[in-house]
Amino acid sequence: MDSLMETLGRALGGSNLGQISRRIGADETSTGNALAAALPALIGALSRNASQGDGARALSNALERDHDGSILDNLGGFLQNPEAGHGEGILGHVFGSNRPRVESGLSRATGLDSGSVSKLLVTLAPVVMGALGKTQRSARLGPNELSSMLNQETEQVARQEPQSAGLLSQLLDADKDGDVDISDLAKHGFGILGKMFRR
């Protein structure tokens, strides 16, 4: 079974990358780098939420109810009207009050303005949930297995991209004060993950 990042890399590449680029007003290289930073942030936040309290069951129920994976069957159509995916609501659940910090950190890491980063996250959130819902159904994952899978995805990113993992940890740590150090991530050009989204 493909990893969640591999599924998303395939889905968001090619002509879909071009659509996303036009939507957020950035070139495709910058958009690919932004995807490489934003997707681990979304998956990492989902993993963290699923590991706390009744978070895994709540996520599992949300996937069963609203995210069957069909969004991936016509992703080009969705990208023409991404507001229909209720990304704002998803981000509210995923990041909570930490969303401005995440957007600010991603903006500094990618060089995109905060408006572009916000549009990107609103677009990506329903796609990530759809891919997760599709994986849940195909693998018949219960809440605990779902949480374990998300944790494995986050650990895989950490192994492949230590710089990305460091940024991710800082973005999601609401108790940290001060600036997010993004110099290593920007310097290394988002490495393996960035290449997933280049033509």
Residue frames as a rotation matrix with the C-alpha (Angstrom) as fourth column:
MET 1
0.577 0.817 0.000 0.00
0.817 -0.577 0.000 0.00
0.000 0.000 -1.000 0.00
ASP 2
-0.112 -0.598 0.794 1.30
0.515 -0.718 -0.468 3.45
0.849 0.357 0.389 -0.94
SER 3
-0.627 -0.131 -0.768 2.05
0.745 -0.389 -0.542 5.90
-0.227 -0.912 0.342 1.84
LEU 4
0.457 0.828 -0.324 -0.28
0.716 -0.559 -0.418 8.84
-0.527 -0.041 -0.849 2.30
MET 5
0.110 -0.500 -0.859 2.42
-0.254 -0.850 0.462 11.21
-0.961 0.167 -0.221 1.06
GLU 6
-0.862 -0.421 0.282 2.94
0.120 0.370 0.921 9.10
-0.492 0.828 -0.268 -2.08
THR 7
-0.158 0.903 0.400 -0.79
0.966 0.225 -0.127 9.12
-0.205 0.366 -0.908 -2.78
LEU 8
0.636 0.396 -0.662 -0.91
0.370 -0.910 -0.189 12.89
-0.677 -0.124 -0.726 -2.33
GLY 9
-0.313 -0.840 -0.443 2.25
-0.175 -0.407 0.897 13.39
-0.933 0.358 -0.019 -4.38
ARG 10
-0.789 0.086 0.609 0.68
0.572 0.465 0.675 11.60
-0.225 0.881 -0.416 -7.34
ALA 11
0.158 0.984 0.079 -2.65
0.969 -0.139 -0.203 13.37
-0.189 0.109 -0.976 -6.97
LEU 12
0.698 0.163 -0.698 -1.24
0.286 -0.956 0.062 16.88
-0.657 -0.242 -0.714 -6.65
GLY 13
-0.403 -0.912 -0.069 1.43
0.218 -0.169 0.961 16.73
-0.889 0.373 0.267 -9.34
GLY 14
-0.582 0.078 0.810 1.22
0.804 0.203 0.558 17.43
-0.121 0.976 -0.181 -13.07
SER 15
-0.435 0.477 0.764 -1.64
0.359 -0.686 0.633 19.61
0.826 0.549 0.127 -14.29
ASN 16
0.603 0.682 -0.414 -3.12
0.641 -0.104 0.761 19.79
0.476 -0.724 -0.500 -10.79
LEU 17
-0.097 -0.731 -0.676 0.06
0.892 -0.365 0.267 21.49
-0.442 -0.577 0.687 -9.58
GLY 18
-0.821 -0.186 0.541 -0.49
0.484 -0.729 0.484 24.08
0.304 0.659 0.688 -12.30
GLN 19
0.123 0.956 0.268 -4.04
0.415 -0.295 0.861 24.69
0.901 0.006 -0.433 -11.12
ILE 20
0.578 0.039 -0.815 -2.94
0.814 -0.087 0.574 25.13
-0.048 -0.995 -0.082 -7.54
SER 21
-0.509 -0.851 -0.133 -0.15
0.816 -0.526 0.240 27.48
-0.274 0.014 0.962 -8.63
ARG 22
-0.612 0.339 0.715 -2.59
0.332 -0.710 0.620 29.70
0.718 0.617 0.322 -10.48
ARG 23
0.462 0.859 -0.221 -4.98
0.549 -0.081 0.832 29.70
0.697 -0.505 -0.509 -7.55
ILE 24
0.600 -0.244 -0.762 -2.41
0.724 -0.239 0.647 30.88
-0.340 -0.940 0.034 -5.03
GLY 25
0.989 -0.148 0.025 -0.58
-0.117 -0.865 -0.489 33.18
0.094 0.480 -0.872 -7.46
ALA 26
0.299 -0.931 0.207 2.82
-0.568 0.001 0.823 31.49
-0.767 -0.364 -0.528 -7.38
ASP 27
-0.006 -0.379 -0.926 5.10
-0.943 0.311 -0.121 29.73
0.333 0.872 -0.359 -9.85
GLU 28
0.725 0.423 -0.543 5.13
-0.327 0.906 0.269 25.93
0.606 -0.018 0.795 -9.88
THR 29
-0.204 -0.861 -0.466 8.51
0.282 0.404 -0.870 25.55
0.938 -0.309 0.160 -8.19
SER 30
-0.784 -0.043 0.619 7.43
-0.498 -0.551 -0.669 27.72
0.370 -0.833 0.410 -5.27
THR 31
0.248 0.956 0.157 4.10
-0.929 0.189 0.317 25.91
0.274 -0.224 0.935 -5.12
GLY 32
0.469 -0.151 -0.870 5.83
-0.008 0.985 -0.175 22.52
0.883 0.089 0.460 -5.11
ASN 33
-0.654 -0.751 -0.089 8.05
0.153 -0.015 -0.988 23.63
0.741 -0.660 0.125 -2.25
ALA 34
-0.525 0.543 0.656 5.03
-0.825 -0.513 -0.236 24.93
0.208 -0.665 0.717 -0.39
LEU 35
0.563 0.710 -0.423 3.24
-0.602 0.703 0.379 21.61
0.566 0.041 0.823 -0.85
ALA 36
0.059 -0.650 -0.758 6.31
0.261 0.743 -0.616 19.82
0.964 -0.161 0.213 0.48
ALA 37
-0.903 -0.375 0.209 6.14
-0.067 -0.357 -0.932 21.92
0.424 -0.855 0.297 3.64
ALA 38
-0.386 0.838 0.386 2.36
-0.906 -0.424 0.015 22.18
0.176 -0.343 0.923 4.08
LEU 39
0.325 0.569 -0.756 1.43
-0.446 0.797 0.408 18.53
0.834 0.205 0.513 3.66
PRO 40
-0.381 -0.483 -0.789 3.68
0.480 0.626 -0.615 17.25
0.790 -0.613 -0.006 6.48
ALA 41
-0.935 0.081 0.344 2.30
-0.309 -0.661 -0.684 20.06
0.172 -0.746 0.643 8.67
LEU 42
-0.020 0.999 -0.029 -1.28
-0.928 -0.008 0.373 18.91
0.373 0.034 0.927 8.01
ILE 43
0.336 0.113 -0.935 -0.46
-0.054 0.993 0.101 15.22
0.940 0.017 0.340 8.47
GLY 44
-0.673 -0.670 -0.312 1.61
0.313 0.124 -0.942 15.94
0.670 -0.732 0.126 11.57
ALA 45
-0.726 0.478 0.495 -1.22
-0.678 -0.621 -0.394 17.94
0.119 -0.621 0.775 13.14
LEU 46
0.328 0.858 -0.395 -3.71
-0.743 0.493 0.454 15.18
0.584 0.144 0.799 12.35
SER 47
0.001 -0.429 -0.903 -1.35
0.259 0.873 -0.414 12.64
0.966 -0.233 0.112 13.90
ARG 48
-0.918 -0.373 0.137 -0.91
-0.001 -0.345 -0.939 14.74
0.397 -0.862 0.316 17.02
ASN 49
-0.354 0.867 0.351 -4.67
-0.921 -0.388 0.030 15.27
0.162 -0.312 0.936 17.39
ALA 50
0.395 0.545 -0.740 -5.40
-0.492 0.805 0.330 11.56
0.776 0.234 0.586 16.84
SER 51
-0.305 -0.619 -0.723 -2.98
0.334 0.642 -0.690 10.60
0.892 -0.452 0.011 19.60
GLN 52
-0.960 -0.061 0.273 -4.75
-0.200 -0.531 -0.823 12.71
0.195 -0.845 0.497 22.21
GLY 53
-0.516 0.805 0.293 -7.86
-0.580 -0.076 -0.811 11.71
-0.631 -0.588 0.506 24.16
ASP 54
0.127 0.681 0.721 -10.68
0.312 0.663 -0.681 10.59
-0.941 0.312 -0.128 21.89
GLY 55
-0.038 -0.201 -0.979 -9.06
-0.647 -0.742 0.178 12.24
-0.762 0.640 -0.102 18.89
ALA 56
-0.931 -0.364 -0.021 -8.58
-0.259 0.619 0.741 9.06
-0.257 0.696 -0.671 16.85
ARG 57
-0.481 0.828 0.288 -12.24
0.753 0.558 -0.347 8.11
-0.448 0.050 -0.893 17.13
ALA 58
0.278 0.575 -0.769 -13.36
0.097 -0.814 -0.573 11.63
-0.956 0.085 -0.282 16.31
LEU 59
-0.392 -0.512 -0.764 -11.15
-0.731 -0.331 0.597 11.66
-0.558 0.793 -0.245 13.21
SER 60
-0.958 0.044 0.283 -12.31
0.164 0.894 0.417 8.21
-0.235 0.446 -0.864 12.16
ASN 61
-0.110 0.994 -0.015 -15.95
0.702 0.068 -0.708 9.27
-0.703 -0.088 -0.706 12.49
ALA 62
0.204 0.133 -0.970 -15.34
-0.350 -0.916 -0.199 12.43
-0.914 0.380 -0.140 10.47
LEU 63
-0.752 -0.537 -0.382 -13.69
-0.559 0.214 0.801 10.44
-0.349 0.816 -0.461 7.69
GLU 64
-0.793 0.496 0.353 -16.51
0.534 0.845 0.013 7.90
-0.293 0.199 -0.935 7.59
ARG 65
0.110 0.926 -0.362 -19.13
0.581 -0.356 -0.732 10.63
-0.806 -0.130 -0.577 7.52
ASP 66
0.720 0.257 -0.645 -17.65
-0.106 -0.877 -0.468 13.24
-0.686 0.405 -0.604 5.16
HIS 67
0.153 -0.793 -0.590 -14.50
-0.936 -0.307 0.170 12.03
-0.316 0.526 -0.789 3.38
ASP 68
0.723 0.244 0.646 -14.86
-0.127 0.967 -0.222 8.87
-0.679 0.079 0.730 1.32
GLY 69
-0.263 -0.936 0.235 -11.95
0.220 0.179 0.959 9.64
-0.939 0.304 0.158 -1.00
SER 70
0.371 0.483 0.793 -14.08
0.859 0.146 -0.491 10.50
-0.353 0.863 -0.361 -4.03
ILE 71
0.785 -0.136 -0.605 -12.46
-0.166 -0.986 0.007 13.96
-0.597 0.095 -0.796 -4.12
LEU 72
-0.244 -0.969 0.029 -9.39
-0.310 0.107 0.945 12.26
-0.919 0.222 -0.327 -5.64
ASP 73
-0.138 0.260 0.956 -11.45
0.741 0.667 -0.074 10.88
-0.657 0.698 -0.285 -8.54
ASN 74
0.430 0.262 0.864 -12.07
0.792 -0.569 -0.222 14.37
0.434 0.779 -0.452 -9.92
LEU 75
0.039 -0.508 -0.860 -9.41
0.844 -0.443 0.300 16.49
-0.534 -0.738 0.412 -8.28
GLY 76
-0.839 -0.353 0.415 -9.20
0.537 -0.663 0.521 18.82
0.092 0.660 0.745 -11.25
GLY 77
-0.043 0.922 0.386 -12.89
0.457 -0.325 0.828 19.64
0.888 0.212 -0.407 -10.84
PHE 78
0.572 0.214 -0.792 -12.47
0.820 -0.133 0.557 20.26
0.014 -0.968 -0.252 -7.13
LEU 79
-0.362 -0.842 -0.399 -9.52
0.813 -0.495 0.306 22.59
-0.455 -0.214 0.864 -7.74
GLN 80
-0.574 0.248 0.780 -11.77
0.491 -0.658 0.571 24.81
0.655 0.711 0.256 -9.84
ASN 81
0.213 0.686 0.696 -13.87
-0.393 -0.592 0.704 25.49
0.895 -0.423 0.143 -6.74
PRO 82
-0.497 -0.549 -0.672 -11.88
0.291 0.625 -0.725 24.43
0.818 -0.555 -0.151 -3.65
GLU 83
-0.735 0.271 0.622 -14.06
-0.641 -0.577 -0.506 26.47
0.222 -0.771 0.597 -1.30
ALA 84
0.289 0.907 -0.306 -16.68
-0.744 0.414 0.524 23.74
0.602 0.076 0.795 -1.73
GLY 85
0.002 -0.382 -0.924 -14.43
0.194 0.907 -0.374 21.40
0.981 -0.179 0.075 0.26
HIS 86
0.891 0.423 0.166 -14.98
-0.042 -0.287 0.957 23.25
0.452 -0.860 -0.238 3.56
GLY 87
0.109 -0.960 -0.256 -11.24
0.567 0.272 -0.778 23.60
0.817 -0.060 0.574 4.09
GLU 88
-0.268 -0.184 0.946 -11.67
-0.491 -0.818 -0.299 26.46
0.829 -0.545 0.129 6.56
GLY 89
0.635 0.605 0.480 -13.66
-0.728 0.262 0.633 24.24
0.257 -0.752 0.607 8.90
ILE 90
0.807 -0.403 -0.431 -11.17
0.371 0.915 -0.162 21.38
0.460 -0.030 0.888 8.56
LEU 91
-0.176 -0.940 0.294 -8.26
0.286 -0.334 -0.898 23.68
0.942 -0.074 0.327 9.37
GLY 92
0.075 0.287 0.955 -10.10
-0.779 -0.581 0.236 24.91
0.622 -0.762 0.179 12.42
HIS 93
0.950 0.284 0.131 -10.28
-0.307 0.767 0.564 21.35
0.060 -0.575 0.816 13.72
VAL 94
0.651 -0.734 -0.190 -6.76
0.555 0.633 -0.540 20.40
0.517 0.246 0.820 12.65
PHE 95
-0.351 -0.895 0.275 -4.77
0.513 -0.430 -0.743 23.44
0.783 -0.120 0.610 13.81
GLY 96
0.381 0.576 -0.723 -7.18
0.924 -0.215 0.316 25.22
0.026 -0.789 -0.614 16.13
SER 97
0.945 0.005 -0.328 -5.81
0.089 -0.966 0.243 28.46
-0.316 -0.259 -0.913 17.55
ASN 98
0.081 -0.995 0.060 -2.35
0.203 0.075 0.976 27.49
-0.976 -0.067 0.208 16.28
ARG 99
0.537 0.190 0.822 -3.30
0.800 0.194 -0.567 28.15
-0.267 0.963 -0.048 12.65
PRO 100
0.982 -0.188 0.006 -1.83
-0.173 -0.918 -0.357 31.69
0.073 0.349 -0.934 12.44
ARG 101
0.316 -0.916 0.245 1.50
-0.596 0.009 0.803 30.39
-0.738 -0.400 -0.543 13.76
VAL 102
0.078 -0.233 0.969 1.52
0.496 0.852 0.164 27.57
-0.865 0.468 0.182 11.21
GLU 103
0.787 0.289 0.546 0.69
0.616 -0.312 -0.723 29.92
-0.039 0.905 -0.423 8.35
SER 104
0.850 -0.519 -0.088 3.35
-0.504 -0.851 0.150 32.41
-0.153 -0.083 -0.985 9.44
GLY 105
0.097 -0.854 0.511 6.00
-0.338 0.454 0.824 29.69
-0.936 -0.252 -0.244 9.68
LEU 106
0.198 0.044 0.979 5.08
0.747 0.639 -0.180 28.24
-0.634 0.768 0.094 6.29
SER 107
0.978 0.161 0.130 5.15
0.207 -0.768 -0.607 31.71
0.002 0.620 -0.784 4.77
ARG 108
0.544 -0.838 -0.036 8.68
-0.727 -0.493 0.477 32.30
-0.418 -0.233 -0.878 6.05
ALA 109
-0.028 -0.571 0.820 9.80
-0.025 0.821 0.571 28.82
-0.999 -0.005 -0.037 4.98
THR 110
0.130 0.203 0.971 8.44
0.843 0.494 -0.216 29.07
-0.523 0.846 -0.107 1.45
GLY 111
-0.874 -0.449 -0.184 8.69
0.316 -0.815 0.486 32.77
-0.368 0.366 0.854 0.64
LEU 112
-0.402 0.820 0.407 4.97
0.610 -0.091 0.787 32.90
0.683 0.565 -0.464 -0.17
ASP 113
-0.702 0.230 0.674 2.86
-0.515 -0.817 -0.257 35.63
0.492 -0.528 0.692 1.38
SER 114
-0.871 0.326 0.367 0.43
-0.194 0.458 -0.868 34.67
-0.451 -0.827 -0.336 4.11
GLY 115
0.062 0.943 -0.328 -2.57
-0.805 -0.147 -0.574 35.01
-0.590 0.300 0.750 1.81
SER 116
0.045 -0.136 -0.990 -1.14
-0.843 0.527 -0.111 32.47
0.537 0.839 -0.090 -0.61
VAL 117
-0.905 -0.407 -0.122 -0.29
-0.260 0.757 -0.599 30.08
0.336 -0.511 -0.791 2.22
SER 118
-0.551 0.776 0.308 -3.81
-0.436 0.046 -0.899 30.37
-0.712 -0.629 0.313 3.60
LYS 119
0.307 0.649 -0.696 -5.33
-0.939 0.087 -0.334 29.62
-0.157 0.756 0.636 0.17
LEU 120
-0.347 -0.529 -0.774 -3.01
-0.642 0.736 -0.215 26.64
0.684 0.423 -0.595 -0.18
LEU 121
-0.978 -0.047 0.204 -3.98
-0.192 0.584 -0.789 25.16
-0.082 -0.811 -0.580 3.17
VAL 122
-0.163 0.986 0.023 -7.70
-0.646 -0.089 -0.758 25.68
-0.746 -0.139 0.652 2.51
THR 123
0.292 0.202 -0.935 -7.23
-0.923 0.314 -0.220 23.82
0.249 0.928 0.278 -0.78
LEU 124
-0.512 -0.656 -0.555 -5.11
-0.513 0.751 -0.415 21.02
0.689 0.072 -0.721 0.65
ALA 125
-0.680 0.177 0.712 -7.11
-0.674 0.233 -0.701 20.23
-0.290 -0.956 -0.039 3.79
PRO 126
0.426 0.892 0.149 -10.05
-0.745 0.439 -0.502 18.50
-0.513 0.103 0.852 2.01
VAL 127
0.450 -0.338 -0.827 -7.63
-0.653 0.507 -0.563 16.65
0.609 0.793 0.008 -0.29
VAL 128
-0.682 -0.721 0.121 -5.64
-0.573 0.424 -0.701 15.30
0.454 -0.548 -0.703 2.66
MET 129
-0.382 0.622 0.683 -8.84
-0.687 0.303 -0.660 14.24
-0.618 -0.722 0.312 4.42
GLY 130
0.629 0.624 -0.463 -10.07
-0.768 0.405 -0.496 12.58
-0.122 0.668 0.734 1.23
ALA 131
0.026 -0.717 -0.697 -6.82
-0.579 0.557 -0.595 10.66
0.815 0.419 -0.401 0.78
LEU 132
-0.815 -0.306 0.492 -6.93
-0.576 0.332 -0.747 9.64
0.065 -0.893 -0.446 4.44
GLY 133
0.037 0.927 0.372 -10.54
-0.775 0.261 -0.575 8.53
-0.631 -0.268 0.728 4.14
LYS 134
0.587 0.119 -0.801 -9.74
-0.724 0.519 -0.454 6.49
0.361 0.847 0.391 1.05
THR 135
-0.464 -0.832 -0.305 -6.84
-0.493 0.529 -0.691 4.79
0.736 -0.170 -0.655 2.86
GLN 136
-0.620 0.295 0.727 -9.03
-0.706 0.195 -0.681 4.13
-0.343 -0.935 0.087 5.88
ARG 137
0.454 0.891 -0.011 -11.63
-0.783 0.393 -0.481 2.40
-0.425 0.227 0.876 3.74
SER 138
0.479 -0.285 -0.830 -9.27
-0.626 0.552 -0.550 0.40
0.616 0.783 0.086 1.55
ALA 139
-0.557 -0.776 -0.295 -7.22
-0.270 0.505 -0.819 -0.86
0.785 -0.377 -0.491 4.51
ARG 140
0.407 0.835 -0.370 -10.24
0.203 0.312 0.928 -1.09
0.890 -0.453 -0.042 6.85
LEU 141
-0.660 -0.749 -0.052 -8.52
0.300 -0.199 -0.933 0.88
0.688 -0.632 0.356 9.56
GLY 142
0.461 0.710 -0.532 -10.12
0.809 -0.090 0.580 1.35
0.364 -0.698 -0.616 12.95
PRO 143
0.950 -0.036 0.310 -9.40
-0.119 -0.960 0.254 4.45
0.289 -0.278 -0.916 15.06
ASN 144
0.636 -0.753 0.168 -6.27
-0.147 0.095 0.985 2.99
-0.757 -0.651 -0.050 16.67
GLU 145
0.132 -0.576 0.807 -4.87
0.844 0.492 0.213 1.74
-0.520 0.653 0.551 13.35
LEU 146
0.676 0.188 0.713 -5.62
0.591 -0.716 -0.371 5.13
0.440 0.672 -0.595 11.80
SER 147
0.930 -0.352 0.107 -3.68
-0.342 -0.719 0.605 6.90
-0.136 -0.599 -0.789 14.55
SER 148
0.357 -0.828 0.433 -0.79
0.206 0.522 0.828 4.46
-0.911 -0.206 0.357 14.16
MET 149
0.312 -0.198 0.929 -0.68
0.947 0.149 -0.286 5.00
-0.081 0.969 0.234 10.39
LEU 150
0.875 0.051 0.482 -0.56
0.148 -0.975 -0.165 8.79
0.461 0.216 -0.861 10.80
ASN 151
0.754 -0.642 0.140 2.25
-0.346 -0.206 0.915 8.43
-0.559 -0.739 -0.377 13.32
GLN 152
0.210 -0.670 0.712 4.19
0.623 0.653 0.431 6.24
-0.754 0.352 0.555 10.89
GLU 153
0.582 0.058 0.811 3.70
0.748 -0.429 -0.506 8.81
0.318 0.902 -0.293 8.12
THR 154
0.946 -0.210 0.248 5.08
-0.280 -0.914 0.293 11.55
0.166 -0.347 -0.923 10.36
GLU 155
0.498 -0.797 0.340 8.05
-0.125 0.322 0.938 9.41
-0.858 -0.510 0.061 11.36
GLN 156
0.327 -0.354 0.876 8.77
0.875 0.463 -0.140 8.62
-0.356 0.813 0.461 7.70
VAL 157
0.818 -0.017 0.575 8.90
0.269 -0.872 -0.409 12.34
0.508 0.489 -0.709 6.90
ALA 158
0.834 -0.512 0.204 11.29
-0.462 -0.447 0.766 12.80
-0.301 -0.733 -0.610 9.82
ARG 159
0.314 -0.735 0.601 13.60
0.358 0.677 0.642 10.10
-0.879 0.014 0.476 8.44
GLN 160
0.319 -0.142 0.937 13.51
0.948 0.044 -0.316 11.41
0.004 0.989 0.149 4.87
GLU 161
0.119 -0.140 0.983 13.59
0.351 -0.920 -0.174 15.11
0.929 0.366 -0.061 5.67
PRO 162
-0.189 -0.223 -0.956 15.14
0.978 0.041 -0.203 16.01
0.085 -0.974 0.210 9.05
GLN 163
-0.983 -0.182 0.022 14.93
0.180 -0.982 -0.050 19.71
0.031 -0.045 0.999 8.22
SER 164
-0.394 0.913 0.102 11.23
-0.274 -0.222 0.936 19.44
0.877 0.341 0.337 7.40
ALA 165
0.169 0.441 -0.881 10.64
0.672 0.602 0.430 17.48
0.721 -0.665 -0.195 10.59
GLY 166
-0.635 -0.468 -0.615 12.34
0.769 -0.454 -0.449 20.20
-0.069 -0.758 0.648 12.63
LEU 167
-0.898 0.385 0.215 10.13
-0.291 -0.884 0.367 22.87
0.332 0.267 0.905 11.09
LEU 168
-0.108 0.916 -0.385 7.08
0.022 0.390 0.921 20.69
0.994 0.091 -0.062 11.66
SER 169
-0.134 -0.006 -0.991 7.87
0.921 0.369 -0.126 20.25
0.367 -0.929 -0.043 15.33
GLN 170
-0.892 -0.265 -0.367 8.25
0.393 -0.855 -0.338 23.99
-0.225 -0.446 0.867 15.81
LEU 171
-0.747 0.651 0.136 5.09
-0.323 -0.534 0.781 24.84
0.581 0.540 0.609 13.85
LEU 172
0.078 0.864 -0.498 2.92
0.088 0.491 0.867 22.49
0.993 -0.111 -0.038 15.87
ASP 173
-0.339 -0.254 -0.906 4.33
0.899 0.197 -0.391 23.33
0.278 -0.947 0.162 19.30
ALA 174
0.417 0.649 0.636 1.94
0.442 -0.756 0.482 25.99
0.794 0.080 -0.602 20.51
ASP 175
0.872 -0.080 -0.483 3.94
0.456 -0.226 0.861 26.49
-0.178 -0.971 -0.161 23.72
LYS 176
-0.117 -0.981 0.155 7.09
0.981 -0.089 0.172 27.62
-0.155 0.172 0.973 21.93
ASP 177
0.761 0.239 -0.604 7.87
0.197 -0.971 -0.136 31.32
-0.619 -0.016 -0.786 21.88
GLY 178
-0.147 -0.872 -0.466 10.07
-0.294 -0.412 0.863 33.19
-0.945 0.264 -0.196 19.43
ASP 179
0.152 0.149 -0.977 10.72
-0.965 -0.192 -0.179 32.70
-0.214 0.970 0.115 15.75
VAL 180
0.817 0.084 0.570 10.55
0.049 0.976 -0.213 29.48
-0.574 0.202 0.793 13.82
ASP 181
-0.129 -0.945 -0.301 14.00
-0.541 -0.187 0.820 28.68
-0.831 0.269 -0.487 12.43
ILE 182
0.793 0.523 0.313 13.44
-0.002 0.516 -0.857 27.84
-0.609 0.679 0.410 8.77
SER 183
0.298 -0.727 -0.619 16.95
-0.861 -0.484 0.155 28.48
-0.412 0.487 -0.770 7.45
ASP 184
-0.629 -0.578 0.521 17.92
-0.339 0.806 0.485 24.81
-0.700 0.128 -0.702 7.04
LEU 185
0.060 0.742 0.668 14.68
0.498 0.558 -0.664 23.89
-0.865 0.372 -0.336 5.29
ALA 186
0.858 0.271 -0.435 14.89
-0.174 -0.645 -0.744 26.76
-0.483 0.715 -0.506 2.82
LYS 187
0.046 -0.949 -0.311 18.61
-0.862 -0.196 0.468 26.17
-0.505 0.246 -0.827 2.22
HIS 188
-0.700 -0.338 0.630 18.10
-0.125 0.925 0.358 22.50
-0.704 0.172 -0.689 1.36
GLY 189
-0.703 0.391 -0.594 15.28
-0.705 -0.278 0.652 23.26
0.090 0.877 0.471 -1.04
PHE 190
0.173 0.898 0.404 12.79
-0.927 0.287 -0.241 20.88
-0.333 -0.333 0.882 0.55
GLY 191
-0.628 -0.690 0.360 14.74
-0.623 0.723 0.299 17.85
-0.467 -0.037 -0.884 -0.67
ILE 192
-0.960 0.186 0.209 12.91
0.255 0.889 0.380 14.61
-0.116 0.418 -0.901 -1.46
LEU 193
-0.168 0.975 -0.145 9.45
0.674 0.006 -0.739 15.92
-0.719 -0.222 -0.658 -0.68
GLY 194
0.021 0.130 -0.991 9.91
-0.403 -0.906 -0.127 18.93
-0.915 0.403 0.033 -2.93
LYS 195
-0.840 -0.419 -0.346 10.88
-0.480 0.272 0.834 16.67
-0.255 0.866 -0.430 -5.83
MET 196
-0.619 0.677 0.397 7.55
0.583 0.736 -0.345 14.84
-0.526 0.018 -0.850 -5.55
PHE 197
0.397 0.881 -0.258 5.80
0.548 -0.453 -0.704 17.96
-0.737 0.138 -0.662 -6.81
ARG 198
-0.158 -0.486 -0.860 8.09
-0.532 -0.691 0.489 18.98
-0.832 0.534 -0.150 -9.64
ARG 199
0.853 0.504 -0.134 7.33
-0.352 0.368 -0.861 18.19
-0.384 0.782 0.491 -13.24
